[in-house]
């Protein structure tokens, strides 16, 4: 059987219930893992801080194109000779350019002196060297608008999910999953020390949209499976929610692979070919955020939603009813309610919901004709 055939068979087994990973039932372990990872990410932010780009902290950015030798120390020495306010950041861009970020240089004579020094060192025409100054107020304005956009997005998401699914606890679980993805992404940025630029901010906001989409798909299946859950006594709310996670597992993995492959390629090009720049900044945020979003939509959002609802009286009473009927059914059949044999036992008196059947394993064999 080909790999595609094996995946299809596996996906069918997950959808019909023949194969079942107890993700919701083991949700507390995934929540502990997620909490620990978020704590480590926040610790990285506290220890290393953020390497804010020039767009946020202000300063001068000098671009030297067409260089044969991308040695960075000589550029640092040249900056120190002209203006030694702070340590400059020198980065190779592609294979023939340098980008230098330093404190704002307002003196035109110093700007001309620096351009001439760099032109002499790197043997390029001084007229090709560009110097752009950015004030910190522009970065502050950009940051405030990004935060405002994030707040509006989260409010709209909360309202939409509460109205659509008719339960604010599901919306709360989805928002926690979103914060998980955002914290993991910024934690990686702090750990690797890459600059946070406007491209990075775009990546962060895009990640939230992707994560929200993935979570809504899983929650929609949960909503479908649990519609009428109290009208049957075969499965609990948590079990039907777990079935939904299993049924959407292959879709989530396939979507993630399809999106992560091109993003990973862009990240590789940005790191190894282009050097620092927009591609690298946005690709890292997308890659980490999409990976975290896939994890949270499967292993965090639904288990947390079930956990939040587990204390509702209606669900607690229904869970007790299901367990009671299982014990009675197992006792009448002379088997244990926890045994594998009981999991394959079927009775026409208990309603089956779509996607719940156990496939061929549920049939105890055909009756012989007389």
C-alpha positions as CSV (number, residue, x, y, z in Angstrom):
1,X,0.0,0.0,0.0
2,X,1.3,3.4,-0.9
3,X,1.9,6.2,1.7
4,X,-1.2,8.1,0.4
5,X,-3.2,4.9,0.8
6,X,-2.0,4.3,4.3
7,X,-2.9,7.9,5.3
8,X,-6.3,7.5,3.7
9,X,-6.9,4.3,5.6
10,X,-5.7,5.9,8.8
11,X,-8.0,8.9,8.3
12,X,-11.0,6.7,7.6
13,X,-10.3,4.7,10.8
14,X,-10.1,8.0,12.8
15,X,-13.3,9.3,11.3
16,X,-15.4,6.1,11.9
17,X,-14.1,5.6,15.4
18,X,-12.2,2.4,14.7
19,X,-9.1,4.2,15.8
20,X,-9.3,6.7,18.6
21,X,-6.6,8.8,20.2
22,X,-7.7,9.9,23.7
23,X,-6.5,13.5,23.3
24,X,-9.3,15.1,25.3
25,X,-9.1,12.5,28.0
26,X,-5.4,13.3,28.4
27,X,-5.9,17.0,28.0
28,X,-4.5,17.9,31.4
29,X,-1.1,16.6,30.3
30,X,-1.2,18.7,27.1
31,X,-2.3,21.8,29.1
32,X,0.7,21.2,31.5
33,X,3.1,21.0,28.6
34,X,1.6,24.1,27.0
35,X,1.8,26.0,30.2
36,X,5.5,25.0,30.7
37,X,6.4,26.0,27.1
38,X,4.7,29.4,27.6
39,X,6.5,29.9,30.9
40,X,9.8,29.2,29.1
41,X,8.9,31.6,26.3
42,X,8.1,34.4,28.8
43,X,11.3,33.6,30.6
44,X,13.2,34.0,27.4
45,X,11.5,37.4,26.9
46,X,12.5,38.5,30.4
47,X,16.1,37.4,30.1
48,X,16.9,38.3,26.5
49,X,14.3,41.0,25.8
50,X,13.3,42.0,22.3
51,X,15.7,43.2,19.6
52,X,13.5,46.0,18.3
53,X,14.2,47.1,14.7
54,X,15.1,50.7,13.9
55,X,11.4,51.3,12.9
56,X,10.5,51.0,16.6
57,X,13.4,52.5,18.5
58,X,14.5,55.1,15.9
59,X,17.9,55.7,14.4
60,X,19.8,55.9,11.1
61,X,20.0,53.1,8.7
62,X,22.9,53.0,6.2
63,X,22.9,50.8,3.2
64,X,26.2,50.0,1.3
65,X,25.5,48.2,-2.0
66,X,27.9,46.5,-4.3
67,X,30.6,45.5,-1.8
68,X,33.2,42.8,-2.6
69,X,34.1,42.2,1.0
70,X,31.3,42.0,3.6
71,X,33.6,42.4,6.6
72,X,31.6,44.0,9.4
73,X,34.2,45.1,11.9
74,X,35.6,47.8,9.6
75,X,32.2,49.3,9.3
76,X,31.8,49.3,13.1
77,X,35.2,51.0,13.4
78,X,34.2,53.7,10.9
79,X,31.0,54.4,12.7
80,X,32.9,54.8,16.0
81,X,35.3,57.3,14.4
82,X,32.4,59.5,13.2
83,X,29.7,59.0,15.9
84,X,30.2,56.8,18.9
85,X,26.9,57.2,20.7
86,X,26.1,53.5,20.7
87,X,27.3,50.2,19.2
88,X,26.1,49.9,15.6
89,X,24.5,46.8,14.2
90,X,26.0,45.6,10.9
91,X,24.3,42.9,8.9
92,X,25.1,41.3,5.5
93,X,22.2,41.5,3.1
94,X,22.5,39.0,0.2
95,X,26.0,38.5,-1.2
96,X,27.0,42.1,-2.0
97,X,25.3,44.6,0.4
98,X,25.6,45.7,4.0
99,X,23.0,47.2,6.3
100,X,24.2,49.4,9.2
101,X,21.9,50.5,12.0
102,X,23.1,53.1,14.5
103,X,21.9,56.0,16.6
104,X,20.3,58.9,14.7
105,X,23.0,61.0,12.9
106,X,21.5,64.5,12.4
107,X,24.7,66.4,11.5
108,X,25.0,66.5,7.6
109,X,28.8,66.9,7.8
110,X,29.0,63.7,9.8
111,X,26.7,61.9,7.4
112,X,29.0,62.9,4.4
113,X,32.1,62.0,6.4
114,X,30.7,58.6,7.1
115,X,29.6,57.9,3.6
116,X,33.1,58.9,2.3
117,X,34.8,56.6,4.8
118,X,32.5,53.6,4.0
119,X,33.0,54.3,0.3
120,X,36.8,54.2,0.7
121,X,36.8,51.1,2.9
122,X,34.5,49.1,0.6
123,X,35.7,50.6,-2.6
124,X,32.3,51.7,-3.8
125,X,30.9,55.0,-5.1
126,X,29.8,57.3,-2.2
127,X,26.7,58.4,-4.1
128,X,25.3,54.8,-4.0
129,X,25.4,54.7,-0.2
130,X,22.0,55.7,1.3
131,X,21.4,57.0,4.8
132,X,17.8,57.1,6.1
133,X,16.8,58.4,9.6
134,X,13.7,57.2,11.4
135,X,12.3,58.9,14.5
136,X,11.1,56.9,17.5
137,X,7.6,58.5,17.3
138,X,6.9,56.6,14.1
139,X,7.7,53.3,15.8
140,X,5.6,54.2,18.8
141,X,2.6,55.0,16.5
142,X,3.1,51.7,14.6
143,X,3.2,49.8,17.9
144,X,0.1,51.4,19.3
145,X,-1.8,50.7,16.1
146,X,-0.7,47.0,16.1
147,X,-1.9,46.7,19.7
148,X,-5.2,48.4,18.8
149,X,-5.6,46.0,15.9
150,X,-4.9,43.0,18.1
151,X,-7.5,44.1,20.7
152,X,-10.1,44.6,18.1
153,X,-9.4,41.2,16.5
154,X,-9.6,39.4,19.9
155,X,-12.9,41.1,20.8
156,X,-14.5,40.3,17.4
157,X,-13.2,36.7,17.7
158,X,-14.7,36.3,21.2
159,X,-18.1,37.8,20.1
160,X,-18.2,35.6,16.9
161,X,-17.4,32.4,18.6
162,X,-19.8,33.0,21.5
163,X,-22.6,33.7,19.1
164,X,-21.8,31.0,16.6
165,X,-21.2,28.1,19.1
166,X,-23.6,29.5,21.7
167,X,-21.1,29.1,24.5
168,X,-18.6,31.6,25.9
169,X,-16.4,28.9,27.4
170,X,-15.5,27.6,23.9
171,X,-14.6,31.2,23.0
172,X,-12.5,31.5,26.1
173,X,-10.6,28.2,25.2
174,X,-10.0,29.6,21.6
175,X,-8.6,32.8,23.0
176,X,-6.3,31.0,25.3
177,X,-5.0,28.9,22.4
178,X,-4.4,32.2,20.5
179,X,-2.4,33.7,23.3
180,X,-0.4,30.4,23.5
181,X,0.5,30.7,19.8
182,X,1.5,34.4,20.2
183,X,3.6,33.8,23.3
184,X,5.4,30.9,21.7
185,X,6.2,33.0,18.6
186,X,7.5,36.1,20.5
187,X,9.4,33.8,22.8
188,X,11.3,32.3,19.9
189,X,12.1,35.8,18.6
190,X,13.5,36.7,22.0
191,X,15.5,33.5,22.1
192,X,17.1,33.8,18.6
193,X,17.6,37.5,18.9
194,X,16.2,38.4,15.5
195,X,14.9,41.9,15.0
196,X,11.2,42.7,15.4
197,X,10.3,44.7,12.4
198,X,6.9,45.8,10.8
199,X,7.2,42.6,8.8
200,X,7.4,40.6,12.0
201,X,4.3,42.3,13.3
202,X,2.4,41.4,10.1
203,X,3.6,37.8,10.7
204,X,2.2,37.8,14.2
205,X,-1.2,39.1,13.2
206,X,-1.3,36.6,10.3
207,X,-0.5,33.7,12.7
208,X,-3.5,34.7,14.8
209,X,-5.8,34.4,11.8
210,X,-4.4,31.0,10.8
211,X,-4.7,29.7,14.4
212,X,-8.2,31.0,14.7
213,X,-9.2,29.3,11.4
214,X,-7.8,25.9,12.5
215,X,-9.5,26.1,15.9
216,X,-12.9,27.0,14.4
217,X,-12.7,24.0,12.1
218,X,-12.2,21.7,15.0
219,X,-14.8,23.4,17.2
220,X,-17.3,23.3,14.3
221,X,-16.9,19.5,14.3
222,X,-17.3,19.4,18.0
223,X,-20.5,21.4,17.7
224,X,-21.8,19.0,15.1
225,X,-21.0,15.9,17.1
226,X,-22.4,17.2,20.4
227,X,-25.6,18.5,18.9
228,X,-28.2,16.4,20.6
229,X,-25.7,14.9,23.0
230,X,-28.2,14.8,25.8
231,X,-30.7,12.8,23.7
232,X,-28.5,9.7,23.7
233,X,-26.7,7.8,26.4
234,X,-23.9,6.0,24.6
235,X,-21.2,8.7,24.7
236,X,-20.3,11.6,27.0
237,X,-19.8,15.2,25.8
238,X,-16.0,14.7,26.2
239,X,-16.0,11.5,24.2
240,X,-17.9,13.1,21.3
241,X,-15.5,16.1,21.5
242,X,-12.6,13.8,21.3
243,X,-14.1,12.1,18.3
244,X,-14.3,15.5,16.6
245,X,-10.6,16.1,17.3
246,X,-9.7,12.6,15.8
247,X,-12.0,13.2,12.8
248,X,-10.2,16.5,12.0
249,X,-6.7,15.3,12.8
250,X,-5.7,14.3,9.3
251,X,-7.1,17.6,7.9
252,X,-5.2,19.6,10.4
253,X,-1.9,17.7,9.7
254,X,-2.3,18.0,5.9
255,X,-3.1,21.7,6.1
256,X,-0.1,22.3,8.3
257,X,2.3,20.4,6.0
258,X,1.0,22.2,3.0
259,X,1.5,25.6,4.6
260,X,4.7,25.0,6.5
261,X,6.6,23.7,3.5
262,X,6.5,26.9,1.4
263,X,6.9,29.1,4.6
264,X,9.9,27.0,5.6
265,X,11.3,27.4,2.1
266,X,10.9,31.2,2.3
267,X,12.6,31.2,5.8
268,X,15.5,29.2,4.4
269,X,15.9,31.6,1.5
270,X,15.6,34.6,3.8
271,X,18.3,33.2,6.2
272,X,20.8,31.6,3.8
273,X,20.4,33.6,0.6
274,X,19.0,37.1,1.4
275,X,20.3,37.6,4.9
276,X,18.3,39.8,7.1
277,X,15.3,41.4,5.6
278,X,11.5,41.3,5.2
279,X,11.4,37.7,4.0
280,X,13.3,36.4,7.1
281,X,11.4,38.5,9.5
282,X,7.9,37.5,8.4
283,X,8.8,33.9,7.6
284,X,10.0,33.1,11.1
285,X,6.8,34.5,12.7
286,X,4.7,32.5,10.3
287,X,6.6,29.2,10.6
288,X,6.7,29.2,14.5
289,X,3.1,30.5,14.8
290,X,1.6,28.1,12.3
291,X,3.4,25.2,14.0
292,X,2.2,26.3,17.4
293,X,-1.3,27.0,16.0
294,X,-1.6,23.4,14.7
295,X,-0.6,22.1,18.1
296,X,-3.0,24.3,20.0
297,X,-6.0,23.6,17.8
298,X,-5.6,19.8,18.3
299,X,-4.1,19.4,21.8
300,X,-5.1,22.5,23.7
301,X,-8.3,24.3,22.5
302,X,-10.8,21.4,22.6
303,X,-9.4,19.7,25.8
304,X,-9.6,23.1,27.5
305,X,-13.1,23.7,26.2
306,X,-14.2,20.3,27.6
307,X,-12.5,21.1,30.9
308,X,-14.2,24.4,31.2
309,X,-17.6,22.8,30.6
310,X,-17.1,19.7,32.7
311,X,-18.6,21.3,35.8
312,X,-21.9,22.2,34.1
313,X,-24.7,20.4,35.9
314,X,-26.3,19.2,32.7
315,X,-23.0,17.7,31.4
316,X,-22.1,16.2,34.8
317,X,-25.6,14.5,35.1
318,X,-25.3,13.2,31.6
319,X,-21.8,11.8,32.2
320,X,-23.2,10.0,35.3
321,X,-26.1,8.6,33.3
322,X,-23.8,7.3,30.5
323,X,-21.5,5.6,33.0
324,X,-24.4,4.0,34.9
325,X,-25.9,2.6,31.7
326,X,-22.5,1.2,30.7
327,X,-22.1,-0.5,34.0
328,X,-25.5,-2.1,33.7
329,X,-24.9,-3.1,30.1
330,X,-21.5,-4.6,30.9
331,X,-23.0,-6.5,33.9
332,X,-25.8,-8.0,31.8
333,X,-23.2,-9.1,29.2
334,X,-20.9,-10.5,31.9
335,X,-17.9,-8.4,30.9
336,X,-16.0,-5.5,32.4
337,X,-17.1,-1.9,31.3
338,X,-13.4,-1.1,31.0
339,X,-12.4,-4.1,28.8
340,X,-11.7,-4.0,25.1
341,X,-14.5,-6.5,24.5
342,X,-17.0,-4.1,25.9
343,X,-15.8,-1.3,23.6
344,X,-16.8,-3.6,20.7
345,X,-20.2,-4.4,22.2
346,X,-23.2,-2.9,20.6
347,X,-26.9,-2.8,21.5
348,X,-29.8,-1.4,19.4
349,X,-31.3,0.2,22.5
350,X,-28.6,2.9,22.6
351,X,-28.6,5.6,19.9
352,X,-25.6,5.9,17.7
353,X,-24.5,9.3,16.4
354,X,-22.9,9.8,12.9
355,X,-19.3,8.9,13.0
356,X,-19.5,6.9,16.2
357,X,-19.8,3.4,14.9
358,X,-16.9,1.0,15.4
359,X,-16.9,-0.4,11.9
360,X,-16.6,-4.1,11.3
361,X,-15.3,-4.7,14.8
362,X,-18.8,-4.0,16.1
363,X,-20.3,-6.9,14.3
364,X,-20.1,-10.2,16.1
365,X,-20.6,-12.3,13.0
366,X,-23.4,-13.1,10.6
367,X,-26.1,-15.5,11.6
368,X,-26.2,-18.7,9.7
369,X,-29.2,-19.3,7.5
370,X,-31.4,-22.2,8.3
